[in-house]
Amino acid sequence: MRGVVYRGPRHVEVVDGLPMPRLESERDAVVRVTRTAICGSDLHPYRGEMPSFAPGTVLGHEFAGVVTERGSQVPFAVGDRVVASYLIACGRCPRCARGWHYHCPSATLFGYSTIVGDAVAGGQAEYVRVPFADVVLGPVPAAVTDEQALFAGDVLATAHTAVTDAHVGPDHLVGVVGAGPVGLMAALCAAELGATVVVCDVDPARRERAGALVPAVVEPGRFAATMARMRGRDEAAVVIEAVGSGAALACAVSAAGPRGTVLVVGAHGADDVAFPAGRAFVQELTLRFVVGNPIRSRDPVMALLRTGRVDPSALVSHRLPLTEAVRGYELFDTRVADKVILMPSADPF
């Protein structure tokens, strides 16, 4: 089997001859991967930001494909098209019953070493074993392509979690810090709910590309003033921080305004991020950190895709065969690419 293997900082390799995955539980499935993607979270180990990330890890937590084997407790048939949640959880414990899948005692991530839980090989490969497949896998409707579906396993689900947890609705003003895939999906989800949206990003090229999807796109230096002008005197705004840096968090706080809400969905790895607590205090801000939950949001997210109300295909800048994964990582790392899709097979889904 062929897959993308982490060797060390800025060193990934496409390897042939990896062992084929096999069922280890009656709740397991094996999936033949038709589409997989490189996520911004994959860049953390790639850039050497996670010293404990184990060399030899098969990478990738965004993937869709076809069931080739299943345990007796998996409600899918061989040949069914499915998308995986990036998050693995048992679905049966008290925390899962409350929708707290990320805090399940068995929680882990595909292709992410032991950063969250036990190591599970990832989906940037021709085949992948899916634990708790009765919970982790979801069906892909005929009207949804595999490329669209894989966004339901992470990026779109994370964005949807952000806007729903912020209670975004019609006539709300929503600012988004970061015009990467999660930020743009959050902007589109908020707009679909009837909100007015402003996006900011430090990268001129990303701002230009975002302008094709969102009417109001500004540089960070103009973000707070633009939000204040559009907010008016008496409206509380929502700002979604979709980057995961101290600078982005400070930018979000500066733009939220009185009684506003800052919802952080960008992945923060550091514990010592500077935070403008004084401004947050005098503005009486609500601050919330949210991890996307594709298991909990699967049905509404798939409905957005099935009906065409949100189409993530416009975010994809590069589609490459799996054999060109090394180039894909280089393009994504240098911000030449916005979103890289890898194709282990030529299936036209």
N, C-alpha and C positions, 0 to 999 in steps of 0.2 A: 504494500500500500504506500501511496505517496502522501506526504504531509509537510507542513511548514514547522520547523523545529527551531526553538530558541537556543543559541549557543553562547550568548553573552551580549553585553552592551553593543548595540548597532551591528549585531551579527546574527542574522537568521539564515536558515538554509532550507532549501527544498530537498527532502530526503526520500529516496525510494527504498523499498524493502522494510518499511515499518510493519510491525505485526498487525494483522487484521483484528479489529475489535470483536469481542464475543460477549454473549449474554452472561452476566454474573448473578442475576436475580430474575425472578419471575416478573418484576416490575421494570426490567430493562428493555430497551429496544436498540437495534442497530440501524442507523440511517445512512443511506448513500447520499452524500452531500452534492447538491446541484449548484448552489450559490452560497458563498460565504463572504465575509467582509472584514476589512481591517478597521478596528475601532480606535478612537482616541485613547481609550484605556490601554490598548496594546502598546502604545508609545511609551508608557511609563516604564515597563521593563526594557523595552527596546533602547531607551535613552539612558539606561543604567540607574534609574531612580529607585529601583527595588533590589537592594543587594541580596536579599534572601531568595529571589526568584531563581528557580532551579534550572540550570542548563539541561537540555534534553526534553524540555516541555514542548508538547505539540500545542501550538497556539490556536487562538480563535474561539470567540464565544457568540458570534452572530452567524447563524447558518440556517438554511432550509434544504429540504431534500425529500427522499422517498424511503419509506420503511422497507427494510430488507429482511429483518428478523425481529421477533417480538416475544416477550415472555407471556405467560398465560394471563397475567393481570393487566395487560396493556390493551386498551380498547381500540386499537388501530389494526387494520389488516395490512399484510404485506402488499406493497404497491401504493399505499396511501401517501399523498403529499402532506408534509408536515413542516412546521417551523418550531424551533426550540427557543425556549426562554434562555437568556444568558445565565439566569439564576437557577440553580438546582436546589430544590427543597422537597421535603417528604410529602407535604400536602395533608398530613394526618395528625400532626401534633397540635396542641392548644394554640401555639403561636401561628401556625399556618391557618388554623380555623378562624383566627381573627384577621387574616390577611397580612400577617407580619412574616411573610415568607423569607425575607432577608435575615431574619433573626431565628429561623428554624435551627435546632441543634445540629441538623445534618446539612445546613446550607453550605454551598460552595459554588464556584464558577467554573465553567468550561475553560480550559487552556490558560489557567491563571496560577499555576503552581499551587503552593499552599498559603497564598496570601489571605484568603478568606476561610478556607476549610481544607478538606482532603483534596489532593491533586486528582483531577480528572482530565484526560486528554481532550484537546480542543477540536473545533470544527473546521480549521483550515487544513483539511485533509479530504481524502476521497471517501472515507467512512468514519463514523464516530459512534461510540457507545453512549447511550442516553440513560442515565439512572433515573428512577422514579418517572419513567416515560409517560405514565398515565396522568401525571401532573405537569411535567416539564414540556411535553409536546402539545401543540395545538394543530387542528386541521387547517388546511389552506383551501379556501373556496376556489371554484373553477374560474371565477372572474378576477382572481388575484394571481399575479405572476410570482414566481419564486423570489425574484429580485425585490419586488414590493413586500412580499411576506417577511423576508428576513429583518426588515425594519420593525416589524411587530415584536421581534424577540429582544430588542434593546432600544434603539434610538427613538423610534416613534412611541414606544411604550413609556420610555423615560420622560419624553416631552409631554405625553398625555397625563402621566402622573403629576407632573409639575403644575399644569394648568388646572387640573381638577382639584388637587390639594390646595391650590390658591383660590379656589372657588371663583374662577374667572367666568364672567357671563357677559351678556349684551351690555353695551355702553361703557364697559370698563376700559381703563387705560392700562396697557401692559407694556412695560419695557423689557427688552431682552438684551443682556450683555453677552456677546459672543455669537458670531454668525457662522459657527460650525454646524455640523449636522444636527446635534441636539437643539441648539439655539434656534435654528431655522425651523425645525419641526415644532418646537414650542410656539414660535411665532405663527405658524400656519394653523396649529390647533387653537390658539387663542383667537385668531381671526375667524376661524370657522364657527366659534362660539359667539361671534358678534362683537368682539373687543376691537378697539383701536390699538395698533401695535407700532412700537418704535424699536428698531434694532440698532445696536452699536457694535463696532469692532475696530480693533487697532489696525487691521490689515486692509489697505486700500483695495486690493484685488478681491478680498472676501466681501467688502462693502459693495463693490460693483456687482458681484454675482448675486448678493442678497437683494440688491435693488430690483432684480428681475422677478422676485417673489414677494417682496414686501415694499409698500410705497414709501415708508419713512425709514431711511437708513442714514445714520450719522456717525461721525468719529467720536471717540470717548470724550474729547474736550467740549463737545457741544451737546452731549447727552442730557446732562442735568438741566440745562437751560431749555432744551427742546421739550423735555418731559414737563417742566414747570409751566411752560407756555400752554401746552396742550391739556394739562391737568386742570388749570384754573385755580381758583382760590379754595374751593371747598371739597375737592374730590381726592380721595385716597387712591393711590396707584399701587399696582403690583409690579415688581421688578424681578425677573427671573435671571439668576446668575448661572450661566451655562458654560463657564470656562474652567473654574476650579483653581483660581489664583487669588492671592491677597489683593492685587490691583483690581481685579474684576469685582471682588466683593466690595471694595471701597467705592468703586464706580457705581455699583448697584445701590449702596446705601445713600450716596450723594443724590440719587435721582428719585428716590421713592417718595419723598415729601411727607408732610404731616400725616401720622396715623397710617402710613403705607405698610406694605408687606414686601419683604425681601425673601424670595424662595430660592434656596441654593440647591441646584441640581448638578452643577459641575463637580467633578470628583476631586476632592481635596485630600492630598496625601500627607501634608505636613501638619504638625500640631502647633506650630509657633507662628501662624499667620497673623500679621498685624491687622487689627480691627478697629475702625473708627467708632468706638463705643460711645464717646461723647455725643457725636452727631446722632447716632441711633437713639440715644436716651432722650435728647431734647425733642426729637421728632416723634417719639413714642412709636417706634417701628416694631412690627412683628417680624421676627427672624425665624426661618424654618429651614432645616436641611432635609432633603428628600432623596431617597434612592429609588430609581425606577423599578416598577414591579410588573413585568410582562405577564405573570401568571394571573394576577388580580385584574389587570386591565385588558386581558386578551380579547374579550368579546367586543367592547366598544372600539378598541383600536382596529380590529379586523373589520368592523362595520364601516369605519372611516375609509379603509382601503377598498372594500368591496363596492361601496357606493361611489367611489371616486371623489369624495369630498376632500380627501388629502391624498396626494400622490407624491411619494418620496423620490420617484425616479429622477426628478429634476436636480436632486442633490448629488447624483452620481457623476463624478468627473472622469473616472477611469474604470474600464472593465478589462480585466486581464486574465489569461489562463493561470491556473494555480502554479504552473512552472515559472511564472514571472513574479512570484510573490516577493522576492528580494527587491526587485525594482519597485514594486508597489509600496513596500515599507519606506524606501528611500524617497519616493514622491510624496508620500503622506507626511513623513518626518520633516521635509523641507517646505511643506505647505504649498507645493506645486499642485497637489491633489486635494480636493475637498472630501471625497469619499471614494474608496477603492473597493470594487467588487472583484472577487476572485472566483473563477469558474473551474472547478475540478473536472467537470464533464461538459459535453456540448449539448446537453438536453435543452430544448428551446422553451423552458417553462418561464 
